[in-house]
Structure formats: structure tokens, C-alpha cells
Amino acid sequence: MILIVHTYISVFKMKIVVLGSGGFIGSHLVEKLAKLNFKVRALVHYNASGSIGNLKYLDKNLLKKVNIYYGDICDKFYLDNLVKGTDIVINLAALISIPYSYKSPNSYIKNNIEGLSNILLSCLKHKVRLIHASTSEVYGTAQFTPIDENHPINAQSPYAASKVACDSLLISYVQSFNLNASIIRPFNAFGPRQSQRAIIPSLICQMLKKNKIDIGNVNTVRDFNYVEDIVNGFIATIKKKKVSGEIINIGSGNSFKIIDIFKILKEL
């Protein structure tokens, strides 16, 4: 018990960079890390308006504990300076919309793959541990359930393909250069601050405004996870030192049809 307590104390003194901190999961992760008194550098994609994205929803006193930076993971020079002197980089900086990836696939190659390449080089140079956020989308249509880490990879969109490439690139750095890096694959997240393009907030907003709901295939099955549970998976990975090269799924193991979600929301 004493050993565990001392481990936690040393962990919470870590300096952590969160890339993609203005996003849905990223903002919740930054919030939790700040509450746990980690020293956080939160990277927000540079924009002319100075917006900090979903970080604006954090309590002001909590936000004061976070060092916010504006930049781009595709800028090698900027990223290198941001990573230097830290202990862990958590990469959530990715283009994530599946529909948009059909319209602009090259954007996903540049941001997701080239961006990760820059992150890998900086982490290798400064001997910084990397935790990379992948996605359950790399598995495609389930060939068996529950989907585990040994499930075959089957990218069914340019977005998923970019994430598969990222995962392979990261593993190559672990094997070739002994980089301390691991991959997290969250299953479907939901919760506050999520974009209305996602199924649960889309249904909620439609129900509040319309009598007719545009829902699509109601028999599609998903493993839905509350965003705080996803974040706790990241925190657990931070605390585990010997996970380099590992792929870690984060999910509940429970599946729901979209029609089940619809019925629950309808009752509410």
C-alpha cells in the first residue's frame, strides 16, 4: 500500500502535454489532469479568434492551473519546443469526422499522419513518453464481439485508414528506436461538449426541436462510453509505466442498438 501511494505522488508531479486539448475528449482530459494537480500544457489549434475550444467550459479557477498554447502539430519547430522538458505527451490532435474524410482525404493524411510523425520525432529526441489516441474505427465492422485488441484491422473510411497508418508508424518507432509509446483505442464516447454530428447529441437536439427524427440505420450496434470513463482510461494508462508498444482498447464490453438509445432518450 505504501508503494502505491508513493507511486501516485510521483506520477502527479509529471509535466504532461495534451495535444488536441480544445476537443471533446481532450478538454475533459485536461480538466481531470488539472484536478489531479498534474502540470499541464494544453495545445489548442491556432486560430485568429483566440478560441480555446471546449476548454472554455472549465471552471475559471481550474483553467488558471493550465498552461494554454496555440499552435499546430504539423509545425515541427513549434512542436519540438512544446515537447521539450516534459514527461508525457498525449496525442488527441486528429481530424475525426468520418463523413468529411470522404470529401477531403488528403487533409487526414497531412494532419493525422504527418502530424504524428512530428510528434514521434520530438518525443524520441527529448526522451518523452507518448500516449497516442487511436480509435475503435480501425476494426471496421465487427467480425466477433466483444472486439479485443487482436481483432483484425479493417479500415472502412479514409479517416480510419489514417489512424491505422498512425498506429503502424508508432509501433515501428517502438520497435526500431525503443520509443516509450502506447496506443489507446476508445470506443464510442458520449457526454457534455460533444459535437452534434455524433448520434446521441444529434438525437437529443432533434427531439428538442422536431417531431420527425432523422436517425438512419436503427440496428447499428455500438459500445457507448461516458466521456469521464474514457478519460479515466487515459489516467490509468499514465499510471502504468510498463505499457510501451501496447494497444489498449477502452470500452464497456456492452453493446446497444441505436434504436435502444432512441427509446431511452424518448423516455427522458
N, C-alpha and C positions, 0 to 999 in steps of 0.2 A: 504493500500500500504506500509506503514512504517513497519507493522508487517511482511509482506512478505520479505522485504529487510533484516530485522534483522534475519529472519529465514535462509535465504540463506547464510548470513555471517557466522552464527554459523555452518551451515552444512559444509561449505567449509574448516573449521578448523579440520574436522574429520580425524582420522587416519584409513585408510582402507587397509585391506589385500585382495589382489586379488590372489586367488589360480587358477593355470592354466593360468598364465599371458602370457606364451610364445605361446599360441594357437591363432587361428584365431580371435575369438571374444574377448578373453582375452587381446590380445595385443592392440586392438582398444579401449577397455575399459580403460586400463592403460593409454593409450595416452590421452584420453579425461579427465580422472581424473587429470592427471598431468597438462593439460592445464587449468583446473579449480582450480589448486593450492591445491588440496587435498594432504594430506601426505600419500603416497602410499608405501606399502610393497608388492612387486611383487614376488610371488613364482614361480620359474621355476623348473621343474623336474630335479633332479640331473643327470648330465651326465659327462662322463670322458673328453669330449672335451671342456667343459665350455660354450657350446652354450646357448644363451638366446632366442633361437627360433625366433618368429616373432617380438620380441622386438627390434631386430637389425634394423628394418625398421624405428624406431622412430628417430626423429631429435636428434642429439647428445646433444644439449643444453637442450632439454626436458628430455632426458634419464637421465641426471645428477640429475634431481629432484626426480628420482625414486630410492628407495632402493631395490635392487635385492637380492633375497635369493635363494639358491639352496637346494632342499630337496624333501620330499615325504610325501603326506598326510597319507600314511599308517604307518608312524613313529609317534607314539603318543607323544613321548618326544619332538621331534623336533617341531611338530605342536603346541604343548602346549606353547612352548617358543615364537613361532612366533605370536600367537594369543594374548598372554598376553599384556595388555597395549594398545589395540586398541579399536576402536568403532564399526567397522563393518567388517565382513568377507563376501566376495563374492566368492562363490564356482563355478568355471568353470573347475575344475580339474577332468575330467572324460574321460574314453576311449569312443570314439564316433562312430567308424566305425561299421555300421550295418553288412556288409559282414564278417568282422573279428570276430564279436561276435558269428557267427555260428561255427567258427573254434576253438575259444578259449573262451568259455562262462565263465569259472571259473575266467579268468582274469578280467572280468567285475564285477563279484561278489566281488572279493578282492579289486580292485581299487575303484569302484563306491560306493558299499555298505559299505564295511569295512572302506574305506577312509572317507565317510560321517559320519559314526559312531564316528570316532575320532574327526572330526570337531565339531559335536554336543556336545560331552563331553567337549571339550575345550571351546566352546562358552558358555556353561552352567556354567562351573567352573568360568570363568572370566567375566561373565555377558556381553557378547559381542553379538550384533545383527548379525543375519545371513541372507543373501540373497542367496538362492540356485538356480542354473540354472538347470532346468529340460529340457524337450523337448516336442514338439508337437507330437513326435512319440508315446507317451504314449496313444494317442487317436486311433491309428491304422487307418484303413480305415474309412473315414467319414461316419457316419450314418445320419448326417444332416449338412448343411452348412448355414451360417458360423459356424465353430466349436467354441463353447464357453466353459467356464470353467466347465460347467455342463455336457459336452459331456461324454458319457460312456468311461471308460478306457478299452483299448483292446490292450495289448502288443503283437506285431506280430514278435518280434525278441528277442534274449537274451539281446541285448543292451536295447531295450525298457523296457523289464521286470526288468532289473537292475535299471532303472530310476523310474519305478513305485514303486519298493521297497524302493528306496531312499525317494521318496515323502511321502510315508506312514510312514516311520521311522521319518522323520522330523515333520510331523503333530502330531505323537504320543508324541514327545518331547514338542511341543507347548501345547498340552492338558494335558500331565502328569506333566510337570515341569515348565510350563509357560514360556518356552524359547521364546524370541522375534525373530521369524524367519518367512520368507515367501518364496514362490516358484515362479519362473519366468519360463514360458514355451514359448520360442521363436519358431516361425515358420521358414521356410526355409530361412536362411541367405545367402547373396552373397556379393562379393566385393573383394577388394585387399587383398592379403595374403592368400586367401582360397586355400585349397588343390585341386589338380587336380582330385581327386576322386569325387568331387562334380559336379553336372550336368553342371552348367554354365561354370566354368573354363575348364571342360573336353571338352565341345563343342567348346569353343574358341580355345583351343590348337589343337584340331583335325582339325579345319578349317584352321588353320595357316600352318599345316604340311601335310594334306592328302586331297585327292579328294573324298574318301569314308568315311562316318561318321558312327561310331558305336553308336547308340542312344537308343536302347531298345524301350520300350512302349511309343509312342509319345502322347498317350491320357491321360497319368497320369496327374493329376491336383495338383498344388502346390500353396501355398501362399508365394511368394518370397518377401523378405525384405532386403533392403540395410543395410549392417552391421552398418552403423552410426545410422540408425533408431533404430536398436536393442539396441545399446549402450545407446541411449537417453532414451529407456525404462528402462534400469538399473538405469540411473541417476535420472529419475523421481521417481523410487521406493525408492532410497536412500533418497530423499527429503520428502517422505511421511512416517511419523513416525508410524501412526496407521494402519499398514497392516499386523500385526503379524497373522500368521495362514492362510493368504490369498494366493490363487493361481491366478497368473496373466498371462494371455496369451499376447504375443506380436506379433502382426500380422497386416497386412494392411486390411484384410477383403476382399481382391481381389484375385481371383484365375486365374491361367494361365495354359494352357496345355503345355506340353513340346514342342509340335510342334509349338506353338505360340512363345516360346522362341527361338526355332531353326530359325524360319523365321525372327525374329528381328535381331539375330546375323548374319544371312546370309546377310541381307541388309547392316549391318555395315561392 
